[in-house]
């Protein structure tokens, strides 16, 4: 099948679903999801860094309940240890997701998507 037989929206949604599912499977033994990782990894940037992600407030609240981050988003010692361990799993998962792409190809893909998003944001 030629990938161009399907529109970009199909590939975006399909890839999004694969990223969600794959990372959740990679973190399942911790009872975590991709959203937990995003909340843990961006905790130092505050809640606004997560506003675009559905389920982020719940994931953040769960991390606070686990004692990994404080209510103000500061990582605890336990949270730093968890982030270090989980970051390695995430790194391996990311490597898998970009296997076969050069750094330039990945950068070009990100730039194309960012440009398309900016076009549509500007048209609002």
ZAMARGU-4260 file (C-alpha; in steps of 0.2 Angstrom, whole numbers, plus 5000, padded with zeros to 4 digits):
<rodrens>
0) 5000/5000/5000 | 5006/5017/4996 | 5006/5028/5012 | 5000/5043/5001 | 4983/5033/4998
5) 4978/5039/5015 | 4977/5057/5020 | 4988/5065/5033 | 4974/5065/5046 | 4973/5046/5046
10) 4992/5045/5049 | 4992/5058/5063 | 4978/5049/5072 | 4985/5032/5069 | 5002/5037/5075
15) 4994/5046/5090 | 4985/5030/5095 | 5001/5020/5093 | 5011/5032/5104 | 4998/5032/5117
20) 4996/5013/5117 | 5014/5009/5116 | 5020/5020/5129 | 5006/5015/5141 | 5012/4996/5138
25) 5030/5001/5141 | 5025/5009/5158 | 5011/4997/5163 | 5020/4988/5177 | 5021/5005/5186
30) 5002/5008/5183 | 5007/5023/5172 | 5001/5030/5156 | 5009/5042/5143 | 5000/5056/5152
35) 5008/5051/5168 | 5025/5052/5160 | 5021/5069/5152 | 5015/5076/5169 | 5031/5069/5178
40) 5043/5075/5165 | 5035/5092/5163 | 5032/5095/5182 | 5045/5108/5183 | 5035/5118/5170
45) 5019/5119/5179 | 5001/5114/5174 | 5000/5125/5159 | 5013/5114/5150 | 5000/5100/5150
50) 4985/5110/5146 | 4984/5102/5128 | 4983/5084/5134 | 4967/5076/5139 | 4968/5067/5156
55) 4983/5077/5162 | 4975/5084/5177 | 4970/5067/5183 | 4988/5060/5180 | 4996/5075/5189
60) 4984/5072/5204 | 4989/5053/5204 | 5007/5058/5204 | 5004/5070/5219 | 4995/5055/5228
65) 5010/5044/5225 | 5021/5057/5232 | 5031/5059/5217 | 5027/5077/5214 | 5021/5091/5227
70) 5005/5101/5224 | 5015/5115/5217 | 5024/5103/5204 | 5040/5100/5212 | 5048/5083/5210
75) 5051/5074/5227 | 5066/5062/5229 | 5055/5047/5225 | 5048/5057/5210 | 5066/5060/5204
80) 5071/5042/5206 | 5055/5036/5196 | 5058/5049/5182 | 5075/5043/5180 | 5070/5025/5178
85) 5055/5029/5167 | 5065/5041/5156 | 5075/5026/5151 | 5060/5016/5145 | 5053/5031/5136
90) 5070/5034/5128 | 5070/5016/5121 | 5052/5018/5115 | 5056/5034/5106 | 5071/5026/5098
95) 5059/5012/5092 | 5047/5025/5085 | 5060/5034/5074 | 5070/5019/5069 | 5074/5021/5050
100) 5073/5040/5051 | 5088/5052/5050 | 5088/5066/5062 | 5085/5078/5047 | 5070/5068/5042
105) 5063/5068/5059 | 5066/5087/5060 | 5058/5090/5043 | 5042/5080/5049 | 5041/5091/5065
110) 5043/5107/5055 | 5030/5101/5042 | 5017/5097/5056 | 5021/5114/5065 | 5019/5124/5049
115) 5002/5115/5046 | 4996/5119/5064 | 5002/5137/5062 | 4992/5139/5046 | 4976/5132/5054
120) 4978/5142/5070 | 4981/5158/5060 | 4965/5154/5050 | 4954/5153/5066
</rodrens>
